Amino acid sequence: MLNQLILVGRIIEINSEDRTVTLAVPRSFKNAEGEYETDYIKCKMYREQINPVSEFCILGDIIGIRG
């Protein structure tokens, strides 16, 4: 079985020219100060996968990406 990554987060940026989507993914545990941290991950889409994202999704929507 190959390694697999699943990200679930809110869209904070859609860039159709570069075919990238930036997600804000919250961590499931608290840091030393007792707060949840958020990671900002830029995801590259291949071929025409960016078209449905830019057409049907808006900023703040929750999506899942598997890769």
Steps between C-alpha positions, in 0.01 A plus 500: 500500500628844411506794736193717491430852629151637565458870578173654614491874543356833396590666170685826554627553143419371151754582229376380161809620312742293711238225557548519877264499797615606846332326793491597868521167683456512880703262712312252717702571815583807709845657532676584827289817542177299469406630154438317173745587223415520130718389210471674162566252221524586131372215281585471130220369276581306185345535157144635516425424867508870591194576282233339725666644810501855364148460359316341794705598809543837669741624764422350840351175367621178661647250252698181520801420283658156468841445352 
